[in-house]
Amino acid sequence: MGIWNQLAEYLYIKKRDPNVERTQWMKYMHGMNRISILMFVIVLVLMLFKMFLLPFFRK
């Protein structure tokens, strides 16, 4: 399984493979990965806002 497929499954873009066994620890790991990806995207948007849009409002 490639990294793009795994990322798509984390973000609920692609359905997961029903043949793969899911343990409780794997569910925890995937949940933590979803949280970290979401936090990364939020911070990335905030940084882009501060770098590109905020200077226009300060003039």
Secondary structure, DSSP 8 states (H G I E B T S, - for coil): --HHHHHHHHTTSS---TTS---HHHHHHHHHHHHHHHHHHHHHHHHHIIIIIHHHHH-
